[in-house]
């Protein structure tokens, strides 16, 4: 078992963004019983300031750092963290990304739900998207029930990655984050959960997510869409929903990035 006897550990990957890391650590509620593992993915120009992080961290648990020798990408950093977590006997692992902020009772909400629903292996929740000045832009909620989640996964992920919590034991069947789906490693892993286990989303906002006004770069966007397509094909059952999801991703690959960005911005304004 882990050193502090906590059931839960929060996994945070880091690369060259120590101020955002400290903000994320400081957002974890002081009454939350959880440990935190920060995996540094070979930072160079902005290494972790451990003293700054420890001063920000107020939760009831330990703060640990795993420093990787070189930058290899988030999926490698997450898998290194999960290997560390599995070796120490944790029951639950939550995710959080640098710059994203927990609501104070996020972990309590999720652990209570998982305790009441032992058949659920992966649990997400809603996110409040804010601009760089902290203004709320919109709230993103995905379906709550497993059947609707499974339908949504045909088109895209039904989970917000930094808002999820999952059972470590399930990884024995799902495997870790796949390495052949860059920029969509979460979608690929979550499909493994959906295909094997019951999953759910909470309607409550669990995190505040700062939206980058520049959006995803063109090169990463294309990489993400190609990876999404690979995942969709891998899990296709030939149904109309599966074929529609694949067709949608093809259309996004062919559409100009600027047009998609404008359409998304219009839809987001409608959700605000």
C-alpha positions in Angstrom: 0.0 0.0 0.0 1.1 3.6 -0.5 2.9 5.5 2.2 0.0 7.7 3.4 -2.7 5.0 3.1 -4.8 7.2 0.9 -6.9 5.3 -1.7 -6.7 8.1 -4.2 -3.8 9.7 -6.2 -4.1 12.5 -8.6 -1.8 12.2 -11.7 -0.6 15.5 -13.2 1.8 15.6 -16.2 4.1 18.6 -16.5 6.2 20.2 -19.2 7.8 23.7 -18.9 4.9 25.3 -17.0 5.7 25.5 -13.3 3.4 28.4 -12.5 0.4 26.6 -14.0 1.3 23.5 -12.1 1.4 25.4 -8.8 -2.0 26.9 -9.5 -3.5 23.4 -10.2 -2.0 22.0 -7.0 -3.4 24.9 -5.0 -6.9 24.2 -6.4 -7.1 20.8 -4.7 -9.2 21.3 -1.6 -7.5 21.3 1.8 -9.9 18.7 3.1 -9.4 16.3 0.2 -7.6 13.1 1.3 -5.5 12.4 -1.8 -1.9 12.1 -2.8 -0.5 13.7 -5.9 2.1 12.5 -8.4 3.6 15.1 -10.8 5.3 13.5 -13.8 7.8 15.9 -15.3 8.2 15.1 -19.0 11.8 16.2 -19.4 11.3 19.9 -18.8 14.2 22.1 -19.9 13.6 25.8 -19.9 11.1 25.8 -17.0 11.8 23.0 -14.6 9.6 22.3 -11.6 10.1 24.5 -8.5 9.5 21.9 -5.8 9.4 24.5 -3.0 6.7 26.5 -4.9 4.7 23.4 -5.5 4.8 22.2 -1.9 3.8 25.7 -0.6 0.7 25.6 -2.9 -0.3 22.0 -2.1 -2.8 21.9 0.9 -4.5 18.6 0.4 -4.4 15.8 3.0 -1.8 13.7 1.4 1.7 13.5 0.0 3.1 15.3 -3.1 5.6 13.3 -5.1 7.6 14.0 -8.3 8.7 11.6 -11.0 11.3 13.2 -13.3 11.7 11.7 -16.7 15.1 12.1 -18.4 13.7 13.4 -21.7 10.6 14.7 -23.3 8.6 12.0 -25.1 5.0 13.2 -25.0 2.1 13.2 -22.6 1.1 9.5 -23.3 4.6 8.3 -22.2 4.5 10.6 -19.1 1.0 9.4 -18.1 2.0 5.7 -18.6 5.2 6.2 -16.5 2.9 7.7 -13.8 0.5 4.9 -14.0 3.3 2.3 -13.6 4.4 4.2 -10.5 0.8 4.3 -9.2 0.1 0.6 -9.8 3.3 -0.5 -8.1 2.1 1.3 -4.9 -1.3 -0.2 -4.5 -3.6 2.8 -5.0 -7.3 2.0 -5.7 -8.3 5.2 -7.6 -6.5 7.6 -9.9 -7.7 11.0 -10.9 -6.4 13.3 -13.6 -5.7 17.0 -13.7 -3.7 19.0 -16.2 -1.4 22.0 -15.5 -3.5 25.2 -15.5 -6.8 23.4 -14.9 -8.4 24.0 -11.5 -10.4 21.6 -9.3 -13.6 22.7 -7.6 -12.9 22.3 -3.9 -14.9 19.1 -3.3 -14.3 17.5 -6.7 -12.6 14.3 -5.4 -15.2 13.9 -2.6 -18.0 14.0 -5.2 -16.3 11.4 -7.4 -15.2 9.0 -4.7 -18.7 9.1 -3.1 -20.2 8.2 -6.5 -17.8 5.4 -7.1 -18.4 4.0 -3.6 -22.1 3.9 -4.3 -21.7 2.4 -7.8 -18.9 -0.3 -7.5 -19.6 -1.5 -11.1 -18.6 1.9 -12.6 -14.9 1.9 -13.5 -14.5 5.3 -15.2 -16.2 8.5 -14.0 -16.1 11.9 -15.5 -17.9 15.2 -15.0 -18.6 18.6 -16.4 -16.1 21.4 -17.0 -16.5 25.2 -16.9 -14.4 26.7 -19.7 -13.0 30.2 -18.9 -10.9 32.7 -20.9 -7.5 33.9 -19.7 -9.1 36.6 -17.6 -11.3 34.1 -15.8 -14.5 34.9 -17.6 -16.8 31.9 -17.9 -17.4 31.1 -21.6 -19.5 28.0 -21.4 -20.0 24.7 -19.5 -19.4 21.4 -21.2 -21.4 18.4 -20.0 -21.3 15.0 -21.5 -24.0 12.2 -21.1 -24.3 10.7 -17.6 -25.6 7.2 -18.4 -23.4 4.5 -19.9 -25.6 3.7 -22.8 -25.6 7.3 -24.0 -21.9 7.6 -23.3 -21.3 4.6 -25.6 -23.3 6.2 -28.4 -21.4 9.5 -28.0 -18.1 7.7 -28.2 -18.8 6.8 -31.8 -18.3 10.4 -32.7 -15.8 11.7 -30.1 -14.8 11.3 -26.5 -17.6 11.5 -24.0 -15.2 12.4 -21.2 -13.2 15.5 -20.3 -9.7 14.1 -19.7 -8.6 16.2 -16.7 -11.9 15.7 -15.0 -11.9 11.9 -14.9 -11.3 9.4 -12.1 -10.9 5.6 -12.7 -10.2 2.4 -10.8 -6.6 1.3 -11.1 -7.6 -2.4 -11.1 -9.4 -1.9 -14.4 -6.1 -1.1 -16.2 -5.3 -4.8 -16.0 -7.9 -5.2 -18.7 -7.8 -1.9 -20.6 -4.1 -1.5 -20.7 -2.4 1.9 -20.3 -2.7 4.9 -22.7 -2.0 3.6 -26.2 1.1 5.0 -27.9 -0.2 4.8 -31.5 -3.0 7.4 -31.1 -1.0 10.7 -30.4 -3.2 13.6 -29.3 -6.1 11.2 -28.8 -4.6 8.9 -26.2 -7.4 9.6 -23.8 -10.1 8.8 -26.3 -8.3 5.5 -27.1 -8.1 4.5 -23.4 -11.6 5.6 -22.6 -13.0 3.5 -25.4 -11.3 0.5 -23.7 -13.2 1.3 -20.5 -16.5 1.8 -22.3 -16.1 -1.5 -24.2 -15.4 -3.5 -21.1 -17.1 -1.8 -18.1 -19.8 0.5 -17.0 -18.9 4.2 -17.1 -20.6 7.5 -16.0 -20.4 11.2 -15.9 -21.4 13.5 -13.1 -23.5 16.6 -14.1 -21.7 18.8 -11.6 -18.8 21.0 -12.7 -15.6 19.4 -11.5 -12.9 21.6 -13.0 -12.3 25.1 -14.4 -10.6 24.7 -17.8 -8.7 27.7 -19.2 -9.4 27.8 -23.0 -6.4 28.8 -25.1 -7.6 31.5 -27.5 -5.2 30.3 -30.1 -6.8 26.8 -30.1 -5.1 23.6 -31.2 -2.4 24.0 -33.8 -3.1 22.9 -37.3 -0.4 20.2 -37.1 -1.7 18.8 -33.8 -5.3 19.1 -35.0 -4.6 16.9 -38.0 -2.7 14.4 -35.8 -5.6 14.3 -33.4 -8.2 13.7 -36.1 -6.1 11.0 -37.7 -5.8 9.3 -34.3 -9.5 9.7 -33.6 -10.2 8.0 -36.9 -7.9 5.1 -36.0 -9.8 4.7 -32.7 -13.2 4.9 -34.4 -12.2 2.2 -37.0 -10.8 0.0 -34.2 -14.1 0.1 -32.3 -16.5 0.2 -35.3 -19.3 -2.4 -35.2 -20.6 -1.4 -38.6 -23.6 0.4 -37.2 -25.1 3.6 -38.6 -23.8 5.5 -35.6 -20.2 4.1 -36.0 -20.2 4.9 -39.8 -21.6 8.4 -39.1 -18.8 9.1 -36.6 -16.1 8.0 -39.0 -17.7 10.1 -41.8 -17.8 13.1 -39.4 -14.1 12.8 -38.6 -13.2 12.5 -42.4 -15.2 15.7 -43.0 -13.3 17.5 -40.2 -10.0 16.4 -41.7 -11.0 17.9 -45.1 -12.6 21.1 -43.8 -10.5 24.2 -43.4 -9.3 24.7 -39.8 -10.3 28.3 -39.7 -13.9 27.5 -40.7 -14.2 24.8 -38.0 -12.7 27.2 -35.4 -15.4 29.9 -36.3 -18.2 27.3 -36.1 -17.0 26.1 -32.7 -16.8 29.6 -31.4 -20.3 30.3 -32.5 -21.6 27.2 -30.8 -19.7 28.0 -27.6 -21.3 31.5 -27.5 -24.7 29.8 -27.7 -23.8 27.6 -24.6 -22.6 30.6 -22.5 
